[in-house]
């Protein structure tokens, strides 16, 4: 079980790093289409990912919060 969880987290993390905010949209679309990618993994990673982008100046805190609220 731990291996599956680790692979899912790494997949979502690499998706976010590869295509940015659109990765959040893709991941949530996959979850809505009943593909086994739980939002319990997607949303916490989105929050930490948006904080990281806001910290390095690639996104403001407000835009990061807006994207989190929209997804």
GROMACS elastic network, one bead per residue, 0.5 to 0.9 nm:
[ bonds ]
;  ai    aj funct       b0    kb
    1     4     6  0.53418   500
    1     5     6  0.64216   500
    1     6     6  0.87236   500
    2     5     6  0.51465   500
    2     6     6  0.61237   500
    2     7     6  0.86597   500
    3     6     6  0.50551   500
    3     7     6  0.61519   500
    3     8     6  0.86052   500
    4     7     6  0.51826   500
    4     8     6  0.61845   500
    4     9     6  0.86423   500
    5     8     6  0.51620   500
    5     9     6  0.61829   500
    5    10     6  0.86229   500
    5    41     6  0.85777   500
    6     9     6  0.52013   500
    6    10     6  0.61861   500
    6    11     6  0.85592   500
    7    10     6  0.51339   500
    7    11     6  0.60275   500
    7    12     6  0.86340   500
    8    11     6  0.50213   500
    8    12     6  0.61830   500
    8    13     6  0.84966   500
    8    37     6  0.73067   500
    8    38     6  0.89314   500
    8    41     6  0.77844   500
    9    12     6  0.52661   500
    9    13     6  0.60436   500
    9    14     6  0.85447   500
    9    41     6  0.66493   500
    9    42     6  0.80035   500
    9    45     6  0.81009   500
   10    13     6  0.50369   500
   10    14     6  0.60113   500
   10    15     6  0.84120   500
   11    14     6  0.52501   500
   11    15     6  0.60650   500
   11    16     6  0.86726   500
   12    16     6  0.61898   500
   12    17     6  0.86025   500
   12    23     6  0.79709   500
   12    24     6  0.84451   500
   12    27     6  0.72745   500
   12    37     6  0.88708   500
   12    41     6  0.80480   500
   12    42     6  0.67385   500
   12    45     6  0.78268   500
   13    16     6  0.52115   500
   13    17     6  0.62090   500
   13    18     6  0.85713   500
   13    42     6  0.87348   500
   13    45     6  0.71501   500
   13    46     6  0.87100   500
   13    49     6  0.83568   500
   14    17     6  0.50091   500
   14    18     6  0.59139   500
   14    19     6  0.86111   500
   15    18     6  0.51501   500
   15    19     6  0.61863   500
   15    20     6  0.74933   500
   15    22     6  0.89212   500
   15    23     6  0.54792   500
   15    24     6  0.80864   500
   15    26     6  0.87194   500
   15    27     6  0.81686   500
   16    19     6  0.56680   500
   16    21     6  0.66740   500
   16    22     6  0.76748   500
   16    24     6  0.65415   500
   16    27     6  0.88983   500
   16    45     6  0.88489   500
   16    46     6  0.80083   500
   16    49     6  0.78071   500
   17    20     6  0.56546   500
   17    21     6  0.88816   500
   17    23     6  0.80240   500
   17    49     6  0.86781   500
   18    23     6  0.76443   500
   19    22     6  0.58928   500
   19    23     6  0.53914   500
   19    24     6  0.87996   500
   20    23     6  0.54301   500
   20    24     6  0.73853   500
   21    24     6  0.52915   500
   21    25     6  0.68339   500
   21    26     6  0.88894   500
   21    46     6  0.87632   500
   21    50     6  0.88037   500
   21    67     6  0.80420   500
   22    25     6  0.50109   500
   22    26     6  0.61773   500
   22    27     6  0.85697   500
   23    27     6  0.59899   500
   23    28     6  0.84866   500
   24    27     6  0.51447   500
   24    28     6  0.61119   500
   24    29     6  0.84412   500
   24    42     6  0.74993   500
   24    43     6  0.84080   500
   24    46     6  0.69527   500
   24    71     6  0.75094   500
   25    28     6  0.52542   500
   25    29     6  0.60196   500
   25    30     6  0.85579   500
   25    71     6  0.71378   500
   26    29     6  0.50522   500
   26    30     6  0.61427   500
   26    31     6  0.86404   500
   27    30     6  0.50943   500
   27    31     6  0.62746   500
   27    32     6  0.86937   500
   27    37     6  0.73859   500
   27    39     6  0.83075   500
   27    42     6  0.69774   500
   28    32     6  0.61273   500
   28    33     6  0.85812   500
   28    37     6  0.82599   500
   28    38     6  0.86284   500
   28    39     6  0.69574   500
   28    42     6  0.74011   500
   28    43     6  0.87571   500
   28    71     6  0.74526   500
   29    33     6  0.61457   500
   29    34     6  0.88754   500
   29    35     6  0.88904   500
   30    33     6  0.50904   500
   30    34     6  0.67246   500
   30    35     6  0.54856   500
   30    36     6  0.78717   500
   30    37     6  0.67892   500
   31    34     6  0.54346   500
   31    35     6  0.54457   500
   31    36     6  0.64620   500
   31    37     6  0.52343   500
   31    38     6  0.61083   500
   31    39     6  0.66156   500
   31    42     6  0.89856   500
   32    35     6  0.73371   500
   32    37     6  0.89476   500
   33    36     6  0.87726   500
   34    37     6  0.79318   500
   35    38     6  0.84134   500
   37    40     6  0.86185   500
   37    41     6  0.76142   500
   37    42     6  0.77690   500
   38    41     6  0.56872   500
   38    42     6  0.66735   500
   38    43     6  0.89818   500
   39    43     6  0.57316   500
   39    44     6  0.84063   500
   40    43     6  0.59982   500
   40    44     6  0.68593   500
   40    45     6  0.89457   500
   41    44     6  0.60757   500
   41    45     6  0.65013   500
   41    46     6  0.87792   500
   42    45     6  0.54465   500
   42    46     6  0.61165   500
   42    47     6  0.88412   500
   43    47     6  0.62760   500
   43    48     6  0.87877   500
   43    68     6  0.80187   500
   43    71     6  0.83371   500
   44    47     6  0.51065   500
   44    48     6  0.63809   500
   44    49     6  0.84872   500
   45    48     6  0.51766   500
   45    49     6  0.58422   500
   45    50     6  0.84170   500
   46    50     6  0.59671   500
   46    51     6  0.85092   500
   46    68     6  0.71567   500
   47    50     6  0.52597   500
   47    51     6  0.62578   500
   47    52     6  0.86754   500
   47    64     6  0.82467   500
   47    65     6  0.84053   500
   47    68     6  0.67671   500
   48    51     6  0.51136   500
   48    52     6  0.62148   500
   48    53     6  0.87467   500
   49    52     6  0.51134   500
   49    53     6  0.63294   500
   49    54     6  0.86641   500
   50    53     6  0.50738   500
   50    54     6  0.60904   500
   50    55     6  0.85074   500
   50    59     6  0.77099   500
   50    61     6  0.82048   500
   50    63     6  0.89373   500
   50    64     6  0.53779   500
   50    65     6  0.78588   500
   50    67     6  0.84643   500
   50    68     6  0.79587   500
   51    54     6  0.50412   500
   51    55     6  0.60433   500
   51    56     6  0.87866   500
   51    59     6  0.86946   500
   51    61     6  0.74362   500
   51    64     6  0.71499   500
   51    65     6  0.88646   500
   52    55     6  0.50542   500
   52    56     6  0.64921   500
   52    57     6  0.87919   500
   52    58     6  0.87977   500
   52    59     6  0.89807   500
   53    56     6  0.53860   500
   53    57     6  0.63326   500
   53    58     6  0.52199   500
   53    59     6  0.56177   500
   53    60     6  0.80398   500
   53    61     6  0.88601   500
   53    64     6  0.80438   500
   54    57     6  0.51637   500
   54    58     6  0.57985   500
   54    60     6  0.51267   500
   54    61     6  0.55774   500
   54    62     6  0.88983   500
   54    63     6  0.85801   500
   54    64     6  0.68485   500
   55    58     6  0.76648   500
   55    59     6  0.79315   500
   55    60     6  0.82193   500
   55    61     6  0.83098   500
   56    59     6  0.78103   500
   57    60     6  0.66402   500
   59    62     6  0.81742   500
   59    63     6  0.63331   500
   59    64     6  0.63448   500
   60    63     6  0.52879   500
   60    64     6  0.61696   500
   60    65     6  0.85615   500
   61    64     6  0.51404   500
   61    65     6  0.61071   500
   61    66     6  0.85440   500
   62    65     6  0.50700   500
   62    66     6  0.60287   500
   62    67     6  0.85860   500
   63    67     6  0.61496   500
   63    68     6  0.85614   500
   64    67     6  0.52320   500
   64    68     6  0.62529   500
   64    69     6  0.87012   500
   65    68     6  0.50223   500
   65    69     6  0.61443   500
   65    70     6  0.85556   500
   66    69     6  0.51097   500
   66    70     6  0.60970   500
   66    71     6  0.87456   500
   67    70     6  0.50219   500
   67    71     6  0.62936   500
   68    71     6  0.54859   500
